[in-house]
Amino acid sequence: MAFGILEYRGSLEHVPGTAQLEDVTPENTAHLKKGSGRNADIVLIPQPSNDPNDPLNWPLWQRDLILVLYLFCCLMCVGGVGPLLAVITFPILQEFHLTFTQVSLLTGYQLCTVGAISVFISALCCKYGKRLPFLVSMAFLLAGTIWCACSTSYQTLLGGRIFQGIGSTFFEGVAFSVIGDMYFVHQRGSRMAIFIMAQSGLLLLPSLIAGQIATDLSWRWVFWFLAIFLGVGFIGAIIFGWETAFNRNAVYNIDSSSQDNIQIIEDLKSGATHQEDKIVLDRSVTMSSSASKPRDSFVTRMRPCSTTYTDDSLIKLVIRPFFTLLNPAISWAVILIAFSQLWNVLINLLVAQLFAVPPYNLNTAQIGYLFVGPMVGGLLGCLLCGMISDPLAKAISRRNNGVYEPEFRLILMILVPIFCSIGYFLFGNLVSQGKSPVVMSVIWGIAFVSVQLVMSSIGSYLVDAFRSVSIEVFVASMAMKNFLFFGFSFFMNNWLAEWGPARTFNLIGGVMIGLSATTIPVYVFGKRMRAWWHQHDILSKW
């Protein structure tokens, strides 16, 4: 038993996800590529091929800059499209003579669109790579945002929101997987935390300034400014948003394979190219051809689509996300991620109902300033995860004879009940007492830290434990969250009015604490579930 994780006692030679991270026995890993500098004793997982077009072989600064591009586009999409409407709810409500529920449904239908087409975007990414969906998504986001800025009625505004939903799908469900494409295991935790910071931690940054823009100009100018930033991101995607998917031979996946491929890799390094052709999963890339192939030119890298990455049909790929839910660990992760994000979305859409009426009577700009607390809290939560995740995984692996288990990422979940208790319980009770808006902003920020912890720890766990289906897993969690919110958007405003803030958020806090407790069995039985999932190989048999 490794730190409470039950060992697998079966016929598999190697449990996918488990890997020799620390080089504690150099004679067994001398032929494997390792990190540099302070990570010189870290085995690179997965092993990079000899092809210079393999993203794992790109200079780290190029990979990080591509990640920064994704971060910018993700912030503009998820932060600008989703919670932005919460700040400008009141002026839209007044101009079009709407109810709070009707304004909430503008976001509800947008998220429903995201959930409905998510499986199709997932299939396209698995089949043709991520660059083409990336470009198409940016185009839809830009068009939908301009549409919203020009809207003259509730119906036209709803149409623009649906277009924005089509463009948002890629960033809410698929973009996570680029971390698994471009980085090794020991680099993913910090990058995942940074990605969560853009998708969730800084999520409310556009909302912070949207209130003042709507007050000084109009709510339509909020969309015009968003369109400008999306246009910049679209140009960046066209020029620098290169394809990160790669047809790497399966023998290099020493983490996700059920066989111990170390000896095979050693033979390949010595030039025995015929060996690699004997171990094939999706593609066979011989060393002789890859070693002599130059890196693609800059113009070639700008192609929207270059090849296919699986021989499976699009119909099969559309259904795959639903089959991943047969894995108990994946179903658990999907539920926890979905509900942790759901409550934050609910707060966003309830802000106007709570603070634009007595005893607060805040105007649009003042409501925007409420987002300072969760933005700072989200940022600090992401920094906490980034500083702890990778060092913690390496430290525990070192004590575990150098063996890394993806479940080590879940240790951060210990902190989730603490922040949930302080955040949700205090938020509901203090807002019902009419406490200072500054205090409420801080409490909201504390609750938001729990979202970062869930996203970062479980996200890193999924990428490391089930990297081959990471796109499908994140799409499934995103679809569940969006459909849940679509359902909640029909009754959440009335629910708050009938129950009151204290009772409503006491229930939310209790649900999150209960869900967090389910991490314990997943941590203990995680390795056995990984082995079971790989042994039955459900996705390839149906």
C-alpha positions in Angstrom: 0.0 0.0 0.0 1.5 3.3 -1.2 0.4 6.1 1.2 -3.0 4.6 1.6 -3.5 3.5 -2.1 -4.4 -0.2 -2.4 -2.0 -2.1 -4.7 -3.2 -3.9 -7.8 -2.9 -7.7 -7.6 -3.6 -8.9 -11.1 -2.1 -9.9 -14.4 -1.2 -6.5 -15.8 2.5 -6.0 -16.1 2.0 -2.2 -15.5 -1.0 -0.2 -14.3 -1.6 2.7 -16.6 -1.0 6.0 -14.9 1.7 4.6 -12.5 5.2 5.7 -13.5 8.8 5.7 -12.4 9.1 9.4 -11.8 12.1 9.7 -9.6 15.4 8.1 -10.8 16.2 6.2 -7.6 17.6 3.2 -9.5 19.7 4.7 -12.3 20.7 1.3 -13.6 17.0 0.6 -14.5 16.4 4.0 -16.2 19.7 4.9 -17.7 18.4 4.6 -21.2 15.4 6.8 -20.6 15.3 10.6 -21.3 15.3 12.7 -18.2 14.8 16.3 -17.2 17.4 19.0 -16.9 18.7 21.2 -14.1 17.1 20.5 -10.8 14.9 17.9 -12.5 17.9 15.9 -13.8 16.8 12.9 -11.8 13.2 13.1 -13.1 12.2 10.5 -15.8 10.3 12.2 -18.7 6.8 10.8 -18.8 5.8 10.2 -21.5 9.1 9.6 -23.3 9.4 12.0 -26.3 9.9 10.5 -29.7 12.8 11.4 -32.0 10.5 13.4 -34.3 11.2 17.2 -34.0 7.5 17.8 -34.7 6.6 16.0 -31.5 5.3 18.8 -29.2 7.3 17.3 -26.3 10.4 18.1 -28.3 9.6 21.8 -28.9 11.5 24.3 -26.9 9.8 24.9 -23.5 9.5 28.6 -24.2 7.5 27.9 -27.3 5.2 25.5 -25.5 4.7 28.0 -22.7 3.9 30.8 -25.2 1.3 28.6 -26.9 -0.2 27.9 -23.5 -0.3 31.7 -22.8 -2.2 32.1 -26.1 -4.7 29.5 -24.9 -4.9 31.2 -21.5 -5.7 34.6 -23.1 -8.4 33.1 -25.3 -9.8 31.0 -22.5 -10.0 34.1 -20.2 -11.8 36.1 -22.9 -14.2 33.3 -23.7 -15.0 31.7 -20.3 -14.6 35.0 -18.3 -16.1 37.3 -20.9 -18.9 35.3 -22.2 -20.2 33.5 -19.1 -20.2 35.7 -15.9 -20.2 39.0 -17.8 -23.9 39.1 -18.1 -24.3 39.0 -14.3 -22.9 42.5 -14.0 -25.1 44.0 -16.6 -28.3 42.2 -15.7 -30.1 45.2 -14.3 -29.7 47.5 -17.4 -30.7 44.7 -19.7 -33.6 43.9 -17.5 -34.8 47.5 -17.5 -34.3 48.1 -21.3 -36.1 45.0 -22.5 -38.6 44.9 -19.5 -37.6 41.4 -18.4 -37.7 39.3 -15.2 -34.6 38.0 -13.4 -35.4 34.6 -14.7 -35.5 35.7 -18.3 -32.1 37.3 -17.9 -30.7 34.2 -16.3 -32.0 32.2 -19.2 -29.8 34.2 -21.5 -26.9 32.4 -19.9 -28.9 29.2 -19.4 -29.5 28.8 -23.1 -25.9 29.7 -23.9 -24.6 27.0 -21.5 -27.2 24.5 -22.8 -25.8 25.1 -26.3 -22.3 24.4 -25.0 -23.4 21.1 -23.4 -25.4 20.0 -26.5 -22.6 20.3 -29.0 -19.7 19.4 -26.7 -19.6 15.8 -27.8 -19.3 16.8 -31.4 -16.4 19.2 -30.7 -14.8 16.4 -28.7 -15.1 14.0 -31.7 -13.6 16.6 -34.1 -10.7 17.2 -31.8 -10.0 13.5 -31.4 -10.2 12.9 -35.1 -8.6 16.0 -36.7 -6.7 17.6 -33.8 -7.3 20.8 -31.9 -6.2 23.6 -34.2 -9.3 23.5 -36.5 -11.8 23.6 -33.7 -9.7 26.3 -32.0 -10.0 28.5 -35.0 -13.7 27.8 -35.6 -14.5 28.5 -32.0 -12.8 31.8 -32.0 -14.7 32.8 -35.2 -18.1 31.9 -33.6 -17.1 33.8 -30.4 -16.3 36.9 -32.3 -19.4 36.8 -34.4 -21.7 36.1 -31.5 -20.2 38.9 -29.4 -20.7 41.4 -32.2 -24.2 40.1 -32.6 -24.9 40.7 -28.9 -23.5 44.3 -29.1 -25.9 45.0 -32.0 -28.9 43.4 -30.5 -32.1 45.4 -30.3 -34.4 42.9 -28.6 -34.4 40.0 -26.2 -34.7 37.5 -29.1 -31.7 38.9 -31.0 -29.6 39.1 -27.8 -30.5 35.4 -27.2 -29.4 34.5 -30.7 -26.0 36.1 -30.1 -25.6 34.3 -26.8 -26.3 31.0 -28.5 -23.6 31.8 -31.1 -21.2 32.6 -28.2 -22.2 29.2 -26.7 -21.1 27.4 -29.9 -17.7 29.1 -29.7 -17.3 28.5 -25.9 -17.5 24.7 -26.2 -13.8 24.2 -27.1 -12.5 26.3 -24.2 -14.8 24.9 -21.6 -14.2 21.2 -22.4 -11.3 20.5 -24.7 -8.6 23.1 -24.0 -7.5 21.3 -20.8 -6.1 18.5 -22.9 -3.4 20.6 -24.5 -1.5 20.4 -21.2 -1.3 16.6 -21.7 -0.2 17.1 -25.3 2.7 19.5 -24.6 4.1 18.7 -21.1 5.6 15.9 -19.1 4.0 14.6 -15.9 6.3 16.6 -13.6 5.4 19.8 -15.5 1.6 19.4 -15.7 0.6 20.3 -12.2 1.9 23.9 -12.3 0.6 24.4 -15.8 -2.8 23.0 -14.9 -3.0 25.4 -12.0 -2.1 28.3 -14.4 -4.7 27.1 -16.8 -7.3 26.9 -14.1 -6.3 30.5 -13.1 -7.2 31.7 -16.6 -10.4 29.6 -16.9 -11.6 30.1 -13.3 -9.2 32.1 -11.1 -9.2 35.2 -13.3 -12.6 34.3 -14.6 -14.2 37.4 -13.0 -11.6 40.0 -14.2 -13.8 41.1 -17.2 -16.8 41.4 -14.9 -14.8 43.7 -12.6 -14.5 46.4 -15.3 -17.7 45.6 -17.1 -19.8 47.4 -14.5 -18.0 50.7 -14.9 -18.1 50.4 -18.7 -21.8 49.8 -18.6 -22.3 52.8 -16.3 -20.1 55.2 -18.3 -21.1 54.1 -21.8 -23.7 51.4 -22.1 -24.1 47.7 -21.6 -23.6 47.2 -25.4 -20.1 48.6 -25.1 -19.2 45.7 -22.8 -19.7 43.4 -25.7 -17.8 45.8 -28.1 -14.7 45.8 -25.9 -14.9 42.0 -25.6 -15.1 41.7 -29.4 -11.9 43.7 -29.7 -10.0 41.4 -27.3 -11.5 38.3 -29.0 -10.3 39.7 -32.4 -6.7 39.9 -31.0 -7.0 36.3 -29.8 -8.3 35.2 -33.1 -5.4 36.7 -35.0 -3.0 35.1 -32.5 -4.7 31.7 -32.9 -4.3 31.9 -36.7 -0.6 32.6 -36.5 0.6 30.8 -33.4 -2.1 28.3 -32.4 -0.3 25.3 -33.8 -1.5 21.8 -33.5 -0.6 20.1 -30.2 -1.9 16.6 -31.0 0.7 14.2 -32.2 0.7 10.6 -33.5 3.4 9.3 -31.1 4.0 5.6 -31.1 2.4 3.9 -28.1 5.7 2.4 -26.8 6.7 5.9 -25.6 3.7 6.1 -23.3 5.4 4.5 -20.4 2.7 5.9 -18.1 -0.5 4.9 -20.0 0.6 1.5 -21.3 -0.2 -1.8 -19.5 3.2 -3.2 -20.6 6.6 -2.3 -19.3 8.0 -0.7 -22.5 11.4 0.3 -21.0 13.3 -2.5 -22.7 11.6 -1.8 -26.1 12.5 1.9 -25.8 16.1 0.9 -25.0 16.2 -1.2 -28.2 14.8 1.7 -30.2 17.4 4.1 -28.8 20.1 1.7 -30.0 18.7 1.8 -33.6 16.7 -1.4 -33.7 13.8 0.2 -35.6 12.1 -3.1 -36.5 11.1 -3.5 -32.8 8.9 -0.5 -32.8 6.7 -1.8 -35.6 5.8 -4.8 -33.4 4.2 -2.6 -30.7 1.4 -0.5 -32.3 -1.8 0.9 -31.0 -2.9 3.7 -33.3 0.1 4.7 -35.4 3.5 3.2 -36.3 6.2 5.8 -36.5 9.6 4.2 -37.1 12.7 5.8 -35.7 14.5 5.8 -39.0 11.8 8.0 -40.6 11.2 10.3 -37.6 14.9 10.9 -36.9 15.6 12.2 -40.4 12.5 14.3 -40.7 13.0 18.0 -40.2 10.6 20.2 -38.2 7.7 21.6 -40.2 8.2 25.2 -41.4 6.3 28.1 -39.8 3.9 28.2 -42.8 3.2 24.5 -42.6 2.4 24.8 -38.9 -0.3 27.3 -39.8 -2.4 24.7 -41.7 -5.9 24.4 -40.2 -5.7 20.6 -40.4 -2.8 18.3 -41.2 -3.7 14.7 -40.6 -6.0 12.4 -38.6 -5.2 11.1 -35.1 -7.4 8.1 -34.9 -9.1 5.6 -37.3 -12.3 5.6 -35.3 -15.4 7.0 -37.0 -16.9 10.3 -35.9 -20.0 8.5 -34.7 -18.0 6.4 -32.4 -16.1 9.4 -31.1 -19.3 11.2 -30.4 -20.5 8.4 -28.2 -17.1 7.9 -26.4 -17.7 10.6 -23.7 -20.7 8.7 -22.5 -18.9 5.4 -22.3 -16.1 7.0 -20.2 -18.8 7.4 -17.5 -18.8 3.7 -17.0 -15.5 4.2 -15.1 -16.4 4.9 -11.5 -13.4 7.2 -11.0 -14.3 9.3 -14.1 -18.0 9.5 -13.1 -16.9 10.7 -9.6 -14.6 13.3 -11.1 -17.2 14.5 -13.6 -19.8 15.0 -10.8 -17.5 16.8 -8.4 -16.1 19.2 -11.1 -19.6 19.9 -12.4 -21.1 20.7 -9.0 -18.2 22.8 -7.8 -18.5 25.0 -10.9 -22.3 25.0 -10.8 -22.5 26.8 -7.4 -20.1 29.5 -8.6 -22.2 30.1 -11.7 -25.3 30.3 -9.6 -23.8 33.0 -7.4 -22.8 35.0 -10.5 -26.4 35.0 -11.7 -27.8 35.7 -8.3 -25.6 38.7 -7.5 -28.0 41.2 -9.0 -31.0 39.7 -7.2 -29.1 39.9 -3.9 -27.3 43.2 -4.1 -29.3 45.4 -6.5 -32.3 45.5 -4.1 -32.7 46.6 -0.5 -30.8 46.7 1.9 -27.9 47.0 -0.5 -29.3 48.9 -3.5 -26.0 48.7 -5.4 -25.7 50.1 -8.9 -24.2 48.3 -11.9 -20.6 49.6 -11.3 -20.8 48.7 -7.6 -22.0 45.2 -8.4 -19.0 44.8 -10.7 -16.7 45.7 -7.8 -18.1 42.8 -5.8 -16.1 40.5 -8.1 -12.8 41.7 -6.7 -13.1 39.2 -3.8 -13.6 36.0 -5.9 -11.1 37.2 -8.5 -8.4 37.6 -5.8 -9.5 34.4 -4.1 -9.4 32.5 -7.3 -6.0 33.9 -8.1 -4.6 32.9 -4.7 -6.2 29.5 -5.0 -4.5 28.9 -8.3 -1.2 30.1 -7.0 -1.5 27.8 -4.0 -2.2 24.8 -6.3 0.6 25.7 -8.6 3.1 26.0 -5.8 2.1 22.8 -4.1 0.9 20.3 -6.8 4.1 19.3 -8.6 6.5 19.6 -5.6 4.0 17.5 -3.5 3.7 14.8 -6.2 7.5 14.6 -6.5 8.1 14.6 -2.8 5.6 11.7 -2.2 7.0 9.8 -5.2 10.5 10.1 -3.8 9.3 8.5 -0.5 7.4 5.9 -2.6 10.7 4.5 -4.1 10.4 7.0 -7.0 7.0 5.6 -8.2 4.4 8.2 -9.0 0.7 7.5 -8.6 -1.9 9.9 -10.1 -3.9 9.7 -6.9 -1.2 11.8 -5.2 -2.8 14.8 -7.0 -6.0 14.2 -4.9 -4.3 15.0 -1.6 -5.0 18.7 -2.2 -8.7 17.8 -1.9 -8.2 17.8 1.9 -8.5 21.6 1.8 -11.8 21.7 -0.1 -14.2 21.2 2.9 -12.4 23.9 4.9 -12.9 26.6 2.2 -16.4 25.3 1.4 -17.5 25.5 5.1 -16.1 29.1 5.6 -17.3 30.3 2.2 -20.8 29.0 1.5 -22.1 28.9 5.1 -20.9 32.4 5.9 -22.0 33.9 2.6 -25.6 32.9 2.9 -26.0 33.8 6.6 -24.1 37.1 6.4 -25.8 38.4 3.2 -29.2 37.7 4.9 -28.1 39.9 7.7 -27.1 42.7 5.3 -23.4 42.8 6.1 -21.0 45.0 4.3 -20.6 44.4 0.6 -16.8 44.3 1.2 -17.2 41.5 3.7 -19.5 39.6 1.3 -16.9 40.0 -1.5 -14.2 38.5 0.7 -16.4 35.6 1.8 -17.3 34.9 -1.9 -13.6 34.8 -2.6 -13.0 32.2 0.1 -15.7 30.0 -1.4 -14.2 30.5 -4.8 -10.8 29.1 -3.6 -12.6 25.7 -3.2 -13.4 25.7 -6.9 -9.8 26.2 -7.8 -8.7 23.4 -5.5 -11.3 21.0 -7.0 -10.5 21.9 -10.6 -6.7 21.8 -10.2 -6.4 18.6 -8.2 -9.0 16.6 -10.0 -8.0 18.1 -13.4 -4.3 17.0 -12.9 -5.4 13.6 -11.7 -7.5 13.0 -14.8 -4.8 14.1 -17.2 -2.3 11.8 -15.5 -4.6 8.8 -14.8 -6.6 8.8 -18.0 -4.7 10.9 -20.5 -5.9 8.9 -23.5 -9.5 9.9 -22.9 -8.8 13.3 -21.2 -10.8 15.2 -23.9 -13.8 13.0 -23.4 -13.7 13.2 -19.7 -13.5 17.0 -19.6 -16.2 17.3 -22.2 -18.4 15.0 -20.1 -17.9 17.1 -16.9 -18.5 20.4 -18.8 -21.7 19.0 -20.4 -23.0 17.9 -17.0 -22.3 21.3 -15.5 -23.9 23.2 -18.3 -27.1 21.0 -18.4 -27.3 21.3 -14.6 -27.2 25.0 -14.8 -29.7 25.1 -17.6 -32.1 23.3 -15.4 -31.3 25.5 -12.4 -31.8 28.7 -14.4 -35.5 28.0 -14.6 -36.0 28.0 -10.8 -32.9 29.3 -9.1 -34.2 32.9 -8.7 -37.5 31.7 -7.3 -35.6 29.2 -5.1 -33.5 32.0 -3.6 -36.6 34.1 -3.0 -38.5 31.3 -1.3 -35.7 29.8 0.8 -33.7 32.9 1.6 -29.9 33.2 1.2 -29.0 31.5 4.5 -31.0 28.3 3.9 -30.0 28.1 0.2 -26.2 28.4 0.8 -26.3 26.2 3.9 -27.6 23.4 1.6 -24.9 24.2 -1.1 -22.1 24.1 1.5 -23.4 20.8 2.9 -23.6 19.2 -0.6 -20.0 20.2 -1.3 -18.7 18.9 1.9 -20.5 15.6 1.3 -19.1 15.3 -2.2 -15.6 16.2 -1.1 -15.7 13.2 1.4 -16.1 10.8 -1.6 -12.5 11.6 -2.5 -11.4 9.1 0.1 -12.6 5.9 -1.6 -11.4 7.1 -5.0 -8.0 7.8 -3.5 -7.8 4.3 -1.8 -9.2 2.3 -4.7 -8.0 4.5 -7.6 -5.1 2.2 -8.7 -7.4 -0.8 -8.9 -10.0 1.1 -10.8 -7.4 2.2 -13.3 -6.3 -1.4 -13.8 -9.9 -2.6 -14.1 -10.7 0.1 -16.7 -7.6 -0.9 -18.8 -8.2 -4.6 -18.5 -11.8 -4.4 -19.8 -10.9 -1.9 -22.5 -14.5 -0.9 -22.9 -14.0 2.0 -25.3 -12.3 -0.2 -27.9 -14.6 -3.2 -27.6 -18.0 -1.8 -28.3 
